Amino acid sequence: MAKPPLSAATRTIGERVREFRNDAGLSQEQLAELAGVHWTFVSQVERGLRNINLHNLLKFADGLGVNPARLVDGLRPPSGD
């Protein structure tokens, strides 16, 4: 059985990363190389299983060629979900 996302925020960031990655025509492995992270980390972020820190958020945005604000726009702090 698949693990649920850590929170609504991690799920949303993961969905956005996946959407931007797909729009760019990148595989998880290619994004990982561009962002300087391991491909399993990309997979975990996309599934909302990792709460990424600011540095990794910036790495993902750089690898995707997007403004970091596009990954976090409109997110709310977790409310115990």
N, C-alpha and C positions, 0 to 999 in steps of 0.2 A: 504494500500500500504506500502511495506517495505521501511524503511529508507535506503538511500545509505550510504556506508562507508564514514568516515570523510575525508579520503585521500587514495591515493594509498598505502602509507606506513602502515596505520592502517589495510587496507584490506589484505596486504601481511602478516603482523604479525599474523592477525587472521587466515588466511589460514594455516600458519605454525603451530600455536598452535593446530588447529583442526587436522592437519595431524599427528603431534607427539602424540596427545592425542589418536587418533584412532589407530595408530601404537602400542601404549602401551596398548590398550584394555581398556581404561578408559572412564567412562561416564563424563559428565560435572560436575556432583555432586562429583565424586571421585577426579577429578583434583582440584576442588575447595577446598576440604578438605585437600589435599596434599599441596596446595599452600597457604592455610590460607586466602582464599577469598570466597565471596558468589558465588553460582552457577550462579546467574543472571549476575554477572560481567564476568564470563567465557563466557557466551553466548554473551554478548555485545562485548567482545574483539574478539571473533571468527567471529563476523559479521562486524568487523571494526568500530564499533560505539563508541569505547572508545579509547582515546589516553593514553595508560598506561605509568606510570612513571617508572623510573629506578628500584625502589624497587619492584614494582609489576612485572616488566619484570624478575627480578631475582627470585622472588617467583614462577612464572610460569615455568621458566627454571628448578628450583630445583624440583618442583612437577612433571615435565615431565622427569626429569633425563637427561637433555641435557645441553650442554654448551650454555650459553646465546647468544653467538655469532651466533649460528645457527638460532636464531629467527630474528636477525637483519642484517645478512650478505647481502651485496649488496644493502641495502635500501638507497634511496636518500632523501634529505630533500624535504618537500612539495614545489611545485612550483605554489601554488595558484590554485590547482585542486579541 
